[in-house]
Amino acid sequence: MTGRLCRTATTLRDGWIHTGDIGRLDGDGYLYVVDRKKDMLIYKGYNVYPRELEDILRSHRAVEQCAVIGKEDPLKDLEASRSGGGEGGSGDAPAGGSPANG
């Protein structure tokens, strides 16, 4: 139950509900929900939103529909612990090989 209360506390702050939706207002005051902050991917230190990648993929004539879904990186903690360099290497490649290995 504690985890659920923590999530509720971060969602409800100062009388506002923080849903993680990203939107824009047009000139007439209409609100458009265009993405979700929680779906943001971090790729090589850059914040990338699935919508941006989907728009790029859809611009190709061979792609009619697509969906970009993030997945957990099982080497994330290992890579973070190796990022300092030193005797273990530079931290640029995941354990077990080059970035091309997966």
DRENDODREN-737889 format. One record per residue: x, y, z of N, C-alpha, C, O in turn. Coordinates in nm, 4 decimals. Atoms other than C-alpha are relative to their C-alpha. Layout:
DRENDODREN-737889
ATOM       n.X       n.Y       n.Z      ca.X      ca.Y      ca.Z       c.X       c.Y       c.Z       o.X       o.Y       o.Z
ATOM         X         Y         Z         X         Y         Z         X         Y         Z         X         Y         Z
...
This chain:
DRENDODREN-737889
ATOM       n.X       n.Y       n.Z      ca.X      ca.Y      ca.Z       c.X       c.Y       c.Z       o.X       o.Y       o.Z
ATOM    0.0816   -0.1192    0.0000    0.0000    0.0000    0.0000    0.0858    0.1254    0.0000    0.0445    0.2278   -0.0544
ATOM   -0.0863   -0.1173   -0.0074    0.2911    0.2372    0.0673    0.0383    0.0501   -0.1383    0.0384    0.1709   -0.1618
ATOM   -0.0350   -0.0405    0.1360    0.3972    0.2371   -0.2997   -0.1136    0.0733   -0.0682   -0.0914    0.1709   -0.1399
ATOM    0.1174   -0.0639    0.0597    0.0455    0.3277   -0.4054   -0.0189    0.1409    0.0563   -0.0521    0.2332   -0.0181
ATOM    0.0126   -0.1320   -0.0616    0.0348    0.6181   -0.1567    0.1057    0.0958   -0.0533    0.0771    0.2138   -0.0738
ATOM   -0.1064   -0.0848    0.0555    0.3677    0.7503   -0.2882   -0.0361    0.0465   -0.1405   -0.0168    0.1633   -0.1740
ATOM    0.0400   -0.0381    0.1358    0.2399    0.7452   -0.6459   -0.1122    0.1018    0.0039   -0.1138    0.1958   -0.0756
ATOM    0.1101   -0.0954   -0.0127   -0.0778    0.9243   -0.5362    0.0525    0.1354    0.0437    0.0078    0.2383   -0.0070
ATOM   -0.0561   -0.1264   -0.0498    0.1245    1.1876   -0.3498    0.0731    0.0750   -0.1105    0.0681    0.1980   -0.1135
ATOM   -0.0707   -0.0683    0.1081    0.3357    1.2615   -0.6588   -0.0954    0.0427   -0.1108   -0.0658    0.1361   -0.1853
ATOM    0.0987   -0.0369    0.1013    0.0270    1.2735   -0.8828   -0.0833    0.1194    0.0454   -0.1149    0.2066   -0.0356
ATOM    0.0798   -0.1101   -0.0555   -0.1715    1.5080   -0.6564    0.0922    0.0955    0.0757    0.1402    0.0635    0.1844
ATOM   -0.0878   -0.0988   -0.0649    0.0328    1.8207   -0.5745   -0.0631    0.1380   -0.0107   -0.1047    0.1811   -0.1183
ATOM    0.0476   -0.1383   -0.0060   -0.0842    2.1645   -0.4669   -0.1351    0.0190   -0.0675   -0.1586    0.1220   -0.1308
ATOM    0.1329   -0.0116    0.0567   -0.4414    2.0972   -0.5786   -0.0094   -0.0308   -0.1486   -0.1159   -0.0154   -0.2084
ATOM   -0.0031    0.0338    0.1421   -0.3382    1.9894   -0.9293    0.0250   -0.1486   -0.0178    0.0945   -0.2101    0.0632
ATOM   -0.0267    0.1401    0.0342   -0.3422    1.6427   -1.0860    0.1050   -0.0002   -0.1102    0.0830    0.0548   -0.2181
ATOM   -0.1101    0.0095    0.0963   -0.0128    1.5707   -1.2645   -0.0058   -0.1370   -0.0664    0.0416   -0.2360   -0.0107
ATOM    0.0231    0.1277    0.0671   -0.1002    1.3012   -1.5176    0.1171   -0.0456   -0.0856    0.1267   -0.1634   -0.1197
ATOM   -0.1088    0.0350    0.0895    0.2145    1.3126   -1.7275   -0.0331    0.0220   -0.1457    0.0478   -0.0089   -0.2332
ATOM    0.0370   -0.0293    0.1385    0.0255    1.4172   -2.0390    0.0738    0.1238   -0.0488    0.0966    0.2178    0.0273
ATOM   -0.0632   -0.1149    0.0638    0.1995    1.6549   -2.2788   -0.0989    0.0519   -0.1035   -0.1478   -0.0241   -0.1871
ATOM    0.0994   -0.0546    0.0903   -0.0279    1.8901   -2.4667    0.0407    0.1344   -0.0559    0.1459    0.1892   -0.0229
ATOM   -0.0211   -0.1332    0.0554   -0.0528    2.2092   -2.6639   -0.1359    0.0657   -0.0167   -0.2374   -0.0009   -0.0376
ATOM    0.1201   -0.0784    0.0234   -0.3081    2.4864   -2.6941    0.0111    0.0666   -0.1361    0.1164    0.1195   -0.1718
ATOM   -0.0030   -0.0710    0.1272   -0.4037    2.6212   -3.0340   -0.0489    0.1440    0.0206   -0.0810    0.1831    0.1328
ATOM    0.0388   -0.1402   -0.0074   -0.4970    2.9811   -3.1102   -0.1409    0.0229    0.0509   -0.1711    0.1301    0.1033
ATOM    0.1379   -0.0114   -0.0465   -0.8635    2.9152   -3.0275   -0.0187   -0.0517    0.1422   -0.1306   -0.0518    0.1936
ATOM    0.0083    0.0487   -0.1371   -0.7820    2.7707   -2.6838   -0.0311   -0.1475    0.0134   -0.0559   -0.1951    0.1242
ATOM    0.0226    0.1447   -0.0068   -0.8350    2.4042   -2.7747    0.1279   -0.0692    0.0458    0.2378   -0.0359    0.0015
ATOM   -0.1126    0.0756   -0.0532   -0.6111    2.1626   -2.5861    0.0122   -0.1313   -0.0749   -0.0860   -0.2037   -0.0910
ATOM   -0.0289    0.1260    0.0681   -0.4491    1.8745   -2.7750    0.1017   -0.0773    0.0824    0.2099   -0.0264    0.1120
ATOM   -0.0949    0.0868   -0.0688   -0.2872    1.5867   -2.5865    0.0808   -0.0692   -0.1090    0.0252   -0.1400   -0.1930
ATOM   -0.0835    0.0504    0.1090    0.0091    1.4879   -2.8029    0.0954   -0.1113    0.0415    0.1467   -0.1828   -0.0445
ATOM   -0.0914    0.1055   -0.0442    0.2207    1.2550   -2.5884   -0.0116   -0.0158    0.1507   -0.0878    0.0546    0.2170
ATOM   -0.0040    0.0214   -0.1446    0.2905    1.1234   -2.2407    0.1435    0.0061    0.0477    0.2313   -0.0604   -0.0073
ATOM   -0.1345   -0.0171   -0.0548    0.5915    1.2260   -2.0365    0.0558   -0.1327    0.0525    0.1755   -0.1594    0.0417
ATOM   -0.0443    0.1277   -0.0575    0.6043    0.8842   -1.8702    0.0497   -0.0972   -0.1067    0.1207   -0.1928   -0.0757
ATOM   -0.0433    0.0872    0.1088    0.6599    0.7245   -2.2118    0.1340    0.0426   -0.0583    0.1834   -0.0207   -0.1515
ATOM   -0.1259   -0.0513    0.0534    0.9787    0.9239   -2.2707    0.1106   -0.1059    0.0094    0.1233   -0.1760    0.1098
ATOM   -0.1135    0.0921    0.0049    1.2806    0.7164   -2.3714    0.1279    0.0811    0.0125    0.1344    0.1946   -0.0347
ATOM   -0.1305   -0.0645   -0.0054    1.6390    0.8056   -2.2914    0.0937   -0.0815   -0.0874    0.1216   -0.1979   -0.0587
ATOM   -0.0881    0.0675    0.0948    1.8691    0.7188   -2.5808    0.1295    0.0798   -0.0112    0.1305    0.1929   -0.0597
ATOM   -0.1324   -0.0640    0.0030    2.2396    0.8019   -2.5496   -0.0032    0.1386    0.0623    0.0594    0.2321    0.0124
ATOM    0.0065   -0.1252   -0.0735    2.1559    1.0777   -2.3037   -0.1026    0.0995   -0.0515   -0.1173    0.2072    0.0062
ATOM    0.1005   -0.0898    0.0558    1.8816    1.2341   -2.5176   -0.1399   -0.0454    0.0410   -0.1680   -0.1652    0.0448
ATOM    0.1399    0.0302   -0.0272    1.5148    1.2534   -2.4191   -0.0726   -0.0117   -0.1332   -0.0751    0.0827   -0.2122
ATOM    0.0688    0.0253    0.1262    1.3149    1.1006   -2.7026   -0.1412   -0.0469    0.0331   -0.1605   -0.1382    0.1134
ATOM    0.1387    0.0390   -0.0214    0.9369    1.0785   -2.7110   -0.0435   -0.0923   -0.1129   -0.0103   -0.0684   -0.2290
ATOM    0.0440    0.0949    0.1021    0.7744    0.7846   -2.8923   -0.0693    0.0672   -0.1177   -0.0529    0.0237   -0.2316
ATOM    0.0730   -0.0679    0.1073    0.5560    1.0238   -3.0921    0.0957    0.0538   -0.1065    0.0662    0.0476   -0.2258
ATOM   -0.0982   -0.0520    0.0954    0.8655    1.1828   -3.2502    0.0496   -0.1109   -0.0925    0.0592   -0.0921   -0.2138
ATOM   -0.0493    0.1124    0.0792    0.9956    0.8445   -3.3639   -0.1093   -0.0547   -0.0922   -0.0829   -0.0897   -0.2072
ATOM    0.1113    0.0492    0.0829    0.6529    0.7339   -3.4874   -0.0232    0.0921   -0.1199   -0.0496    0.0449   -0.2304
ATOM    0.0171   -0.0948    0.1110    0.6225    1.0520   -3.6963    0.1070   -0.0203   -0.1066    0.0782   -0.0128   -0.2260
ATOM   -0.1095    0.0235    0.0949    0.9617    0.9826   -3.8551   -0.0252   -0.1299   -0.0768   -0.0107   -0.1339   -0.1990
ATOM    0.0268    0.1276    0.0660    0.8721    0.6193   -3.9262   -0.1156    0.0114   -0.0992   -0.1082   -0.0420   -0.2099
ATOM    0.1170   -0.0142    0.0867    0.5327    0.7144   -4.0724    0.0288    0.0825   -0.1249   -0.0434    0.0728   -0.2241
ATOM   -0.0329   -0.0816    0.1171    0.6987    0.9589   -4.3097    0.0577   -0.0845   -0.1151    0.0640   -0.0387   -0.2292
ATOM   -0.0511    0.0895    0.1045    0.8492    0.6623   -4.4982   -0.1178   -0.0594   -0.0769   -0.2173   -0.1003   -0.0170
ATOM    0.1122    0.0444    0.0838    0.6305    0.5539   -4.7887   -0.0387   -0.1462    0.0228   -0.1508   -0.1856   -0.0095
ATOM    0.0310    0.1417   -0.0221    0.6513    0.1855   -4.6890   -0.0667   -0.0250    0.1356   -0.1044   -0.1383    0.1656
ATOM    0.0578    0.0163   -0.1342    0.5121    0.2481   -4.3376   -0.1370    0.0664    0.0052   -0.1502    0.1867   -0.0177
ATOM    0.1358   -0.0544   -0.0121    0.1381    0.2888   -4.2898   -0.0333    0.0281    0.1454   -0.0869    0.1341    0.1777
ATOM    0.0260   -0.0150   -0.1427    0.1102    0.2378   -3.9138    0.1215   -0.0489    0.0769    0.1947   -0.1363    0.0305
ATOM   -0.1114    0.0458   -0.0836    0.3639    0.2004   -3.6349   -0.0265    0.0390    0.1446   -0.1126    0.1222    0.1731
ATOM    0.0056   -0.0336   -0.1423    0.4053    0.2129   -3.2593    0.1390   -0.0195    0.0575    0.2032   -0.1216    0.0329
ATOM   -0.1297    0.0085   -0.0661    0.7198    0.2812   -3.0601   -0.0260   -0.0256    0.1478   -0.0980    0.0496    0.2136
ATOM    0.0199    0.0404   -0.1385    0.7328    0.1090   -2.7232    0.1368   -0.0201    0.0637    0.2204   -0.0927    0.0100
ATOM   -0.1262    0.0164   -0.0706    1.0186    0.1356   -2.4764    0.0055   -0.1325    0.0720   -0.0973   -0.1897    0.1080
ATOM   -0.0175    0.1212   -0.0799    1.1620   -0.1660   -2.3040    0.1152    0.0222    0.0952    0.2071    0.0993    0.0675
ATOM   -0.1023   -0.0130   -0.1025    1.3733   -0.1981   -1.9957    0.1318   -0.0558   -0.0512    0.1340   -0.1591   -0.1182
ATOM   -0.1327    0.0448    0.0404    1.7466   -0.2313   -2.0563    0.0598   -0.0838    0.1128    0.0912   -0.0297    0.2188
ATOM   -0.0511    0.0849   -0.1072    1.8742   -0.5316   -1.8569    0.1435    0.0336    0.0391    0.1870   -0.0017    0.1488
ATOM   -0.1386   -0.0354   -0.0312    2.2302   -0.3954   -1.8736    0.0131    0.1421    0.0555    0.1243    0.1884    0.0809
ATOM   -0.0008   -0.1393   -0.0428    2.1334   -0.0459   -1.7566    0.0825    0.0203    0.1269    0.1699    0.1069    0.1301
ATOM   -0.0734   -0.0149   -0.1250    2.2632   -0.0881   -1.4016    0.1468   -0.0369   -0.0186    0.2348    0.0278    0.0383
ATOM   -0.1372    0.0412    0.0262    2.5737   -0.2687   -1.5247    0.0746    0.1092   -0.0756    0.1889    0.1408   -0.0427
ATOM   -0.0631   -0.1071    0.0765    2.6474    0.0049   -1.7774    0.0261    0.1214    0.0878    0.1318    0.1838    0.0779
ATOM   -0.0183   -0.1159   -0.0870    2.5962    0.2759   -1.5170    0.1175   -0.0226    0.0949    0.1915    0.0711    0.1251
ATOM   -0.1090    0.0260   -0.0927    2.8402    0.1047   -1.2826    0.1348   -0.0009   -0.0712    0.2384    0.0137   -0.0063
ATOM   -0.1244    0.0027    0.0749    3.1001    0.0843   -1.5613    0.0318    0.1349   -0.0642    0.1389    0.1506   -0.1228
ATOM   -0.0165   -0.1232    0.0751    3.0592    0.4387   -1.6910    0.1166    0.0854    0.0475    0.1567    0.1791   -0.0217
ATOM   -0.1113   -0.0796   -0.0507    3.3418    0.5731   -1.4765    0.1329   -0.0315   -0.0652    0.2293    0.0418   -0.0435
ATOM   -0.1254    0.0366    0.0659    3.6094    0.4001   -1.6861    0.0895   -0.0755    0.0962    0.0406   -0.1489    0.1821
ATOM   -0.0950    0.0698   -0.0861    3.9231    0.2718   -1.5169    0.0336   -0.1361   -0.0545    0.0301   -0.1579   -0.1756
ATOM   -0.0450    0.1318    0.0425    4.0346   -0.0890   -1.5246   -0.1073   -0.0792   -0.0736   -0.0740   -0.1637   -0.1566
ATOM    0.1072    0.0757    0.0623    3.6920   -0.2192   -1.6325   -0.0295    0.0430   -0.1426   -0.1129   -0.0189   -0.2086
ATOM    0.0271   -0.0492    0.1347    3.7001   -0.0246   -1.9587   -0.0604    0.1381    0.0048   -0.0776    0.1961    0.1121
ATOM    0.0501   -0.1370    0.0083    3.5579    0.3023   -2.0773   -0.1467    0.0105    0.0349   -0.1952    0.1204    0.0618
ATOM    0.1427   -0.0042   -0.0276    3.1964    0.2064   -2.0142   -0.0817    0.0263   -0.1249   -0.2040    0.0374   -0.1164
ATOM    0.0731   -0.0278    0.1225    3.1063    0.2710   -2.3790   -0.0742   -0.1209   -0.0532   -0.1747   -0.1053   -0.1226
ATOM    0.0631    0.1199    0.0527    3.0157   -0.0900   -2.4543   -0.0569   -0.0815    0.1148    0.0035   -0.0857    0.2220
ATOM    0.0540    0.0847   -0.1040    2.7901   -0.3213   -2.2544    0.0926   -0.1174    0.0274    0.1737   -0.1553   -0.0572
ATOM   -0.0807    0.1158   -0.0350    2.9504   -0.6113   -2.0731   -0.0238   -0.1110   -0.1009   -0.1377   -0.1359   -0.1403
ATOM    0.0140    0.1136    0.0895    3.0169   -0.9013   -2.3045    0.0203    0.0354   -0.1453    0.0002   -0.0500   -0.2316
ATOM   -0.0261   -0.0268    0.1401    3.1020   -0.7176   -2.6205   -0.0232    0.1435   -0.0398   -0.0348    0.2328    0.0441
ATOM    0.0153   -0.1326    0.0562    3.0570   -0.4218   -2.8450   -0.1473    0.0385   -0.0038   -0.2329   -0.0486    0.0119
ATOM    0.1390   -0.0404    0.0088    2.7382   -0.2151   -2.8778   -0.0754   -0.0747   -0.1097   -0.1975   -0.0879   -0.1016
ATOM    0.0662    0.0725    0.1091    2.6658   -0.4108   -3.1977   -0.0550   -0.1338    0.0458   -0.1424   -0.1908   -0.0196
ATOM    0.0468    0.1295   -0.0491    2.6150   -0.7252   -2.9900   -0.1358    0.0077    0.0656   -0.1941   -0.0957    0.0985
ATOM    0.1342   -0.0038   -0.0498    2.2934   -0.5952   -2.8549   -0.0207    0.0830    0.1151   -0.1329    0.0926    0.1650
